[in-house]
């Protein structure tokens, strides 16, 4: 469950930073990479 909460937090923080920052594309790419890494970890745990 902690991984799922972390994923949700990363998405929310990423969206907020994207709105507040001129580096939207870089932040989006970073968040997307982190999200994909988390999904791989969650899949491995299952």
Backbone as a chain_set.jsonl record, in Angstrom:
{"seq": "XXXXXXXXXXXXXXXXXXXXXXXXXXXXXXXXXXXXXXXXXXXXXX", "coords": {"N": [[0.829, -1.208, 0.0], [2.002, 1.201, 0.677], [3.615, 1.76, -1.529], [1.705, 2.339, -3.457], [0.535, 4.667, -2.405], [2.767, 6.329, -2.488], [3.147, 6.49, -5.241], [0.8, 7.867, -6.004], [1.257, 10.286, -4.647], [3.577, 11.162, -5.989], [2.532, 11.599, -8.548], [0.641, 13.66, -8.024], [2.302, 15.696, -6.953], [3.979, 16.02, -9.135], [2.181, 17.031, -11.073], [1.443, 19.447, -9.835], [3.941, 20.768, -9.729], [4.397, 20.936, -12.442], [2.424, 22.708, -13.276], [3.274, 24.972, -11.945], [5.776, 25.488, -12.907], [8.217, 26.462, -15.383], [9.558, 24.423, -16.546], [8.059, 22.278, -17.513], [8.026, 20.065, -19.321], [10.419, 18.691, -18.756], [10.005, 17.983, -16.073], [7.708, 16.443, -16.341], [8.724, 14.324, -17.853], [10.539, 13.261, -16.002], [8.829, 12.497, -13.892], [7.276, 10.665, -15.273], [9.183, 8.695, -15.836], [9.814, 7.876, -13.199], [7.328, 6.887, -12.463], [7.034, 4.731, -14.243], [9.116, 3.134, -13.318], [8.162, 2.555, -10.742], [5.857, 1.123, -11.417], [7.027, -1.142, -12.55], [8.267, -2.232, -10.283], [6.023, -2.75, -8.691], [4.75, -4.661, -10.273], [6.635, -6.717, -10.188], [6.475, -7.423, -7.511], [3.958, -8.547, -7.391]], "CA": [[0.0, 0.0, 0.0], [2.884, 2.366, 0.717], [4.047, 2.052, -2.898], [0.59, 2.971, -4.166], [0.429, 6.031, -1.894], [3.917, 7.06, -3.013], [2.862, 6.747, -6.651], [-0.21, 8.929, -6.063], [1.918, 11.524, -4.237], [4.468, 11.589, -7.07], [1.699, 12.136, -9.625], [0.08, 14.943, -7.592], [3.4, 16.667, -6.872], [4.414, 16.272, -10.507], [1.206, 17.911, -11.719], [1.554, 20.77, -9.218], [5.189, 21.372, -10.195], [4.24, 21.214, -13.861], [1.615, 23.923, -13.389], [3.986, 26.101, -11.35], [7.145, 25.555, -13.393], [8.427, 26.57, -16.828], [10.229, 23.211, -17.032], [6.992, 21.279, -17.469], [8.364, 18.856, -20.079], [11.453, 17.955, -18.019], [9.385, 17.407, -14.877], [6.808, 15.379, -16.8], [9.559, 13.186, -18.241], [11.081, 12.677, -14.772], [7.731, 11.83, -13.189], [6.898, 9.494, -16.066], [10.209, 7.682, -15.602], [9.619, 7.351, -11.847], [6.087, 6.112, -12.469], [7.305, 3.465, -14.923], [9.938, 2.338, -12.405], [7.282, 2.059, -9.682], [4.994, 0.088, -11.975], [7.829, -2.361, -12.679], [8.441, -2.773, -8.931], [4.735, -3.303, -8.256], [4.505, -5.886, -11.04], [7.534, -7.754, -9.68], [5.96, -7.863, -6.208], [2.802, -9.41, -7.652]], "C": [[0.865, 1.261, 0.0], [3.341, 2.755, -0.685], [2.945, 2.755, -3.675], [0.422, 4.418, -3.716], [1.56, 6.89, -2.438], [3.687, 7.429, -4.47], [1.869, 7.896, -6.8], [0.419, 10.273, -5.696], [2.82, 12.056, -5.343], [3.665, 12.218, -8.201], [1.17, 13.517, -9.253], [1.158, 16.022, -7.56], [3.89, 17.029, -8.27], [3.486, 17.229, -11.236], [1.325, 19.325, -11.16], [2.814, 21.484, -9.691], [5.078, 21.776, -11.659], [3.487, 22.523, -14.061], [2.427, 25.145, -12.962], [5.34, 26.369, -11.996], [7.222, 25.708, -14.904], [9.06, 25.313, -17.413], [9.27, 22.033, -17.053], [7.409, 19.977, -18.144], [9.404, 18.029, -19.333], [10.86, 17.267, -16.798], [8.471, 16.254, -15.273], [7.597, 14.122, -17.157], [10.102, 12.471, -17.007], [10.004, 11.892, -14.036], [7.315, 10.568, -13.935], [7.902, 8.361, -15.857], [10.068, 7.045, -14.23], [8.384, 6.467, -11.795], [6.311, 4.751, -13.114], [8.152, 2.555, -14.034], [9.079, 1.739, -11.294], [6.384, 0.955, -10.2], [5.755, -1.223, -12.128], [8.003, -3.032, -11.317], [7.148, -3.425, -8.459], [4.433, -4.603, -8.989], [5.38, -7.029, -10.529], [7.034, -8.301, -8.346], [4.762, -8.784, -6.384], [3.301, -10.722, -8.23]], "O": [[0.501, 2.268, -0.607], [3.444, 3.941, -0.999], [3.216, 3.662, -4.461], [0.193, 5.301, -4.542], [1.345, 8.044, -2.807], [3.993, 8.545, -4.89], [2.067, 8.792, -7.62], [0.152, 11.283, -6.347], [2.833, 13.257, -5.611], [4.061, 13.244, -8.753], [1.235, 14.444, -10.06], [0.96, 17.123, -8.072], [4.179, 18.19, -8.557], [3.942, 18.133, -11.935], [1.31, 20.295, -11.918], [2.77, 22.67, -10.019], [5.592, 22.816, -12.071], [3.856, 23.343, -14.902], [2.288, 26.222, -13.542], [5.99, 27.364, -11.675], [6.396, 25.154, -15.629], [9.1, 25.147, -18.632], [9.626, 20.923, -16.657], [7.173, 18.897, -17.601], [9.296, 16.804, -19.276], [11.17, 16.109, -16.518], [8.46, 15.211, -14.619], [7.203, 13.006, -16.816], [10.128, 11.241, -16.954], [10.233, 10.761, -13.607], [7.036, 9.536, -13.326], [7.513, 7.202, -15.719], [10.184, 5.827, -14.092], [8.394, 5.417, -11.154], [5.84, 3.733, -12.606], [7.934, 1.345, -13.997], [9.236, 0.57, -10.941], [6.165, -0.042, -9.512], [5.206, -2.295, -11.869], [7.9, -4.254, -11.206], [7.168, -4.519, -7.896], [3.914, -5.545, -8.391], [4.928, -8.171, -10.444], [7.152, -9.496, -8.077], [4.577, -9.712, -5.596], [2.502, -11.609, -8.53]]}, "num_chains": 1, "name": "protein.A"}
